[in-house]
Amino acid sequence: MTKRIAVLTIAVLLGGSTLLYAQSAPPLRSAWSGVYSAAQADKGKTLFEDNCAKCHGGTLDGNDEIPPLKGSHFMADWESQTVAELIQRVHGTMPMDNPGKLNTESSTAVVAYLLQQNGMAAGATPLTDGTAAQSRIDAVRPANIPAPPTVTVKPVVQAKAVVKPAVKAVAKAKPKAKPAN
């Protein structure tokens, strides 16, 4: 009987300490909240083109046997997993013909590029092991995170206003040929 009480007491204490640990763990932040830097994604793009595009395609759309790395299918596959898990997958299994070729820093940069290509805005600081472990991949942008700013392109019509007067000025500067007699 005493042995049963001791085992039960240990079980309750272990269960209670696990519950307390789970409650004290910091909440994961969404990867949509800017967990990588733009420079990191730029580096990741170059690494992707050199190591991944031959299988996944330059547009990250994959093909019949190779999965896409952007879009709803990709996001659904990684829903609720951490960015660190995605980095580990890239590092441990890619490229397919030479797994582990990319070190952790390079794998992290490739993942920053993948996040960018899936519509997640860059932040002010680079993705690190710590932020990756605390960042969750959400299939869609949470409502409390604003959409990334859109880029506006000035119309080409404005260029005509500069080019046309310049062409006229060059034409006026040319001496006119004298007519032949």
HELIX and SHEET records of a PDB file:
HELIX    1   1 THR A    2  SER A   24  1                                  23    
HELIX    2   2 ALA A   31  SER A   33  5                                   3    
HELIX    3   3 ALA A   38  ASN A   51  1                                  14    
HELIX    4   4 ALA A   53  HIS A   56  1                                   4    
HELIX    5   5 SER A   72  TRP A   78  1                                   7    
HELIX    6   6 VAL A   83  THR A   93  1                                  11    
HELIX    7   7 THR A  104  GLN A  117  1                                  14    
HELIX    8   8 ASP A  129  ALA A  133  1                                   5    
HELIX    9   9 VAL A  157  ALA A  173  1                                  17    
SHEET    1   A 2 ARG A  29  SER A  30  0                                        
SHEET    2   A 2 SER A 135  ARG A 136  1                                        
END                                                                             
